[in-house]
Amino acid sequence: MRLNIRLDGYIVNCDQDHDEFLAAFTEWLESNGWGYAGMSLPVTEEVDIEVEIEKMLTNDHYKKWGTFSLPDDDEDEEEGE
């Protein structure tokens, strides 16, 4: 059975620029025989990603239907100590 999945969010802590990310994302999709119909935009300095993610976390639609996988920044700090 084939399923469709809708993505609506942000890629966080990415160490690649937009074009590099898209190339890697496309390669990963194609390696699994999947496709993507949608758009992507680079996030600029003007966008406060923390505020945008907080909006998603408190939005009733995302609470009901969304899944969140956010990096745990505390773990990275503990490992570096």
Secondary structure, 3 states (H helix, E strand, C coil): CCCCCCCCCCCCCCCCCHHHHHHHHHHHHHHCCCCCCCCCCCCCCCCCHHHHHHHHHHCHHHHHHCCCCCCCHHHHHHHHC
